[in-house]
Structure formats: structure tokens, C-alpha cells
Amino acid sequence: MKILARLKEETKKITLIEDTPHAVALGSAMGVLFGITPLFGIKMPLAIALSFIARGNVIATLVLVGIADILLPVMTFVYFAEYKLGCLLLALKAHAPSMDLIDDAGEIPHWAAIASKGLPLLVGSLALGAIAAIPVYAVVKAILDRKKIKGGKHAG
């Protein structure tokens, strides 16, 4: 139950950000887009950069990428679904996960194997992220617009 409490706490932060509803919703969408990708180590900088370029709220982006990191234990299943989706979109045959990324000596990765599984995973994760970002934008914007109408702090 700690995870659910933490998720609730993190999502509440979105409603407290002082910016336009559009900017916060756009930043949230960018966070979801990159948050569910397996781009460990670079997804945060990529999300920040894209949010900044699109004039989204970077704080909202960070919060949503962080929420995806909280869900890391279940992301394994999401990554597999993303891989299958990527294979479908690229018209490739999906293979079960295997250890063929490491050579017989256990040291040097087979770059062809990484590319054969990495490209479908990347394509699938970006497709699923884009699909998920659309309703996130709509829901966050609607919530913040309603809050604005009720006399909240948001302007614009």
C-alpha cells in the first residue's frame, strides 16, 4: 500500500504547480511519453528537453517521469508489451526474451541482437507513450481548468 500512497502524493503535486493548465498538462504528457520508455539514464534529460522545447512545465514532466520510476516493479510487463507492439508496428516476429544479448564468454554484447530487440522495444514504447500521453494531457488540463474556474491559483 505504500506505492499507492506515494502515487497519490505525487499526482497531487501536479495540481499545486503554478503555471497555465496547458503548460502543466503538456509537461505531464511529456513525462508520461518518456516515463514509460526503457531509456534508463537518458529518459529524464530527453523528457526535460522536449518539455522545454514544447513550452511544457518541466516540473510536471519530472513528476510524471518519477511516477513511472515508482512503478518500476511492474514495468517489466509493460516493457514486454511495448516490445510486442513494436514488433507489430515494424512487422517483425516477436521472440520471447532470452539471454542471446551476451556472447558465449559472457562479456561482449551481440549488437545485432540488441538492435533486433531494442528497436521494436523503442518503437513500441514511444507508440504506447504517445497513446498514453493524449488522455493524460486531457485529464490534467480538465482538472486544472476546473480548479481555475473554482478560483484556484492557475491563470491562463
N, C-alpha and C positions, 0 to 999 in steps of 0.2 A: 504493500500500500504506500510505501514511501515514494515510489515512482509516480503514482497518480497525484499525490500531494505536491510533488515537485513540478509536475506538468501543469497543474492548476496555478501554482505560484508563478511559473514562467509565463504562462499565457496571460495572466493578469497584468504583467509588466507592459504588454502591448498597449493596453487601454490607458496606461499612465503616461505614455510618450507624448510630449507636447510638440506636435507638428500637424500638418494638414492630414485629414483622413486618407487622401490619395497617397501621400508620401509614405505614411505608416503602412498602408495596405500594400503598396508596391514593394517596400522593403521587406515586409512579411513574405510576400510571394517569392522574392529573390532568395530569401532564407530557406524556404521550402524547396525551391528549384535545386539549389546546391546542397541543401542539408541531407537529402536522401541519396546523394551520389557517393560512390565509394572512393572519392578523390581525397583520401586522408592526407593531411598536411597542406593541401592546396585549395580545398574547397572553401575555407574561410576567406582567404585573400581573394579568390575568384568571386565569391558572393559579395564581398565588400566592394570590389572594383565595379562589378556590374550594377550594383545598387547605387553607387555613387554616380556612375555614368548616366543611369536612367533617372537620377534625381529621386531615388527612393530613400527612405530613412534607414541609415546604416545601423542604428541601434536595434530597430525592429529586425533587420536582417540577422544581426548577431544573435538575438534572442531565439529566432526560429532555427538557425543552424544549431544552436545549443540544445534546443529541444530534440532535434534529430539525434544528437550525440547522447542524450539521456536514454533514448530508445535503442541504443546500440545493441543490447542483447537480442532484440527481435529483428534487427536489421539484416541479419544473415538470411532470413526468409525473404525479406524484401529484395535483397541483392540477387537472390536466385530468380525471383520473379522478374526482376529487371533484366537479367541475363536472357531469360526465356523470351521476354518481349523484344529485346534487341535482336535475338536470332530470328524472330518472326518478322521484324521490320527489315532486316537485312537478307531475308530469305535464306538463312543458314540453318543447318541441322543442329539443334541443341544437344549437347552432351552432358552427362552427369558430371558434377565436379570431380576432379581427380588430382593426383599429385604429379601429373606429367609436366608441370611447370619447372620441375627441378631435374637436373640430369642425373645419371647413374651415380656420379661421385657425390651428389647432394650439394654441389657448390654453385654451379653456373646455371642461370635460368635459360630455358629454351625460349628465345624471344619470339619465335613463330607461335609457340603455344600461348604465350602471354598475349600476343596480338589476336590470336584466334578466339580467345575468351574475353580479353579486355575490351575489344572494340564493341562486341554485342552488349557487354555489360555497360559500357559508357553510353552507347546509343539508347539502350533501354532505360537507363537511369535518368538521362536527360528528357526522354519522352515522358516517362512517368512523373518526373519532377515538374515538367511543363503542365501536364494534365492536372496535377495536384495544386499547382500554383494558382490556377484560374479560380477555383472555388475559394481558396484561402484569401485571395485578393478581394473577392466579392463579399465574403463574410466579414472580414476585418473592416472593410470600408463601410458596410452597412451598420455594423456595431458602432463604429466611431461617428458616423453621420447621425445615428440616433442619439448618441451621447451628446453630440454638438447641439442638436435640436433641444435636448432637455437642459441645456445650459452648461454643458461641460466646458473644459478648458480649450478644446480644439478650435482652431479657426480655419477658414478657407474652404 
